[in-house]
Each structure stands twice: as C-alpha cells, then as structure tokens.
C-alpha cells in the first residue's frame, strides 16, 4: 500500500475503535479501491476486504479475478468452495462486526446464521464519512470532471435548434464527453422539453423542440473515476411571464443556499434556505425533491442535502445544490451546481452562467444552415 491508502486505513481503524467494532466487512468495490487502489467489478461473486481492529486485513477474492499483488492477506476461493464458511472462520464467536450497505443478503444472511452470537451492525458510515471529505487529489479530479461538463453543456446549448428531439441532444452530449477526454457519462443524460421537464427524471425521447419550450439538461461525466453533475434550464425562442418568474425563483434559491455554505453549518439549513424561498414565492408544493446529494466516485454517494440531514458541513465535502420547480403539464426548471466546502465558504465547481438564457430562433436557423 502507498502512504495515502495506509493513512485512510488508519483512519478507519480509529473509527472502529471509537465505535467498538472488532472488525469491518467492506464489499463496496469503490470503497475497496479508495482504501487500497485495487479495482475489481465482482458482479455476483463475494468480494470482501475484512479489516480487524488489530490491524490485520484479509482480502477475499474469487480466483476468476486478476488482482494485483498487495500487502493484504489474500484468501482466494473458487465458485465451488464454501466461501461463506471461509469468511465466517475468520470472525470471532463474539463481538461487533460492522457490515457495509453493499454486501448482498445472499452472503450476509448465511453469515449471520453461522455466527448467531456476533453483533452484526451497519458500518458503512465509517468509510462513507471518510469518502465524503475529498483530499487535494480528489478535488483536482472533481474540478477537471466539472470543467469537461461545463464545456460540453455549452456546446449542447449551442447545438439546440427547433425540431430537434430530446434524444438527439442527449446523444450529442454523450459523444462530446468522449471528444473532451471523459471516460463516459456518470449517469444517463437527461434532456427534457416543455412539459416533459415537469418530471425531474424524465428520460429523453422523440419529443421535438418547439418555440416557447424550456430545455432542461441534467448531465454529468466521469473522468479518472470521479464524477460531475450539473443542470441548466434554458428556453427556446421565448419564455412566458410565468416561466421567467419560476426561473428567477429557482435561481435565487440556488444562490441563497450556496451563499451560506461554510464549515459548521447544518446540511439541513441549506435545504431550508432554498425551500423557504421557493415556498414564499408560492411554489412550495412544486419543489418535490431534496436540495442535493453528495458525489465523488459515483454520482450519488452516501449523504444528501435535505431537511432530515442535521450533520455538519465539513471542509472538503462536495455535494450538489439543485432546487427545482415542476408545474405538471407546463414547465420544469432546475439549476444545479456542485459545490466544494472550503475553509471559509464554498467553491462552485460549475462556471456556466446561470442567468436566464433564451435561444433565439434566428440563431437556431443559422446553425441549421
């Protein structure tokens, strides 16, 4: 292990001592990579990094996989082996064992049956809390992923023209990610026209763009394992008075929440700041989701920005701020940034302008020619 991984594991062991965990079962491939630098996609097979409070670490891996040399005690098994018993044999007959949220029930339940005297408890937060605060290298990678995302959404907005389908724009964005050097998208690209945007997770289809439609684009890419995510909403040819009012309300809510981010503030206060503004404008019932989510190796990591999360913002955390208003049958507006909690505030990782933008039909006609 290199020094970085050693330091991360030491932090995990310290957390284990604080929680009186005798051992910890980690099966999330992203967390195993985070602690070891070893990546493997196990599919349906058992894949476990087993950490004991004594410092011993055992790595359970199917012989099918090519795992590089490492400093762990590797325990190899084949499909025909009783691998549940192999893991059970390493666990003491008493004590507390933390288990991460990824371990499938088909492995966990037989393990609990074999070790009925052991206290198995959810232990994901030991690693998740560590992953939530990014180090300098992770921040650098997140900035680069967001830079690519910014570039691609600006190209996508310039690409929009009347008669184009949502699917055409989504495919354009996915292709641009690769052209810009990303490894691909971090989630399925969302493009929604008009009333379709009132569904926050609308899947792009063959709906064609017409004058007066909003164009909601929610997109993110992955670069060197780290993800980006952002949403911008623009309008084609013109925007109704109500649409403008909705847009400016969402923008104000986004900026209000971002303005109060700092270490020590409750995460729930960020949601409240944005939600209260939208409610006071008369659109409270149309803001139907939490304010944001944490992000890193995956687009949704453990942790959210919601009214129920009273945990404290810490330096190095990266999460989204994405208020929205969705009027069924009419329009949907969402504005989303990723923010990095800094020593005295926050850094907004997305630099694309959030001012109301209307794509002119003249511009669209010129592009078509």
RATA-V66902 format. One record per helix or strand. SS is the DSSP state (@ for helix, = for strand). FROM is the first residue (numbers start at 1). TO is the last residue. If there is no record, write none. Layout:
BEGIN
<<SS FROM TO> <SS FROM TO>>
END
This chain:
BEGIN
<<@ 3 19> <= 23 26> <@ 29 36> <= 48 52> <= 57 62> <= 73 77> <@ 83 88> <= 96 99> <@ 105 114> <= 119 122> <@ 124 132> <= 133 133> <@ 136 159> <= 165 165> <@ 166 179> <= 184 185> <= 190 193> <@ 194 198> <= 208 208> <= 214 219> <= 221 223> <= 226 227> <= 230 236> <@ 241 259> <= 266 266> <@ 267 280> <@ 284 286> <= 292 294> <= 301 305> <= 312 312> <= 317 321> <= 324 327> <= 331 334> <= 336 341> <= 346 348> <= 358 359> <@ 361 368>>
END
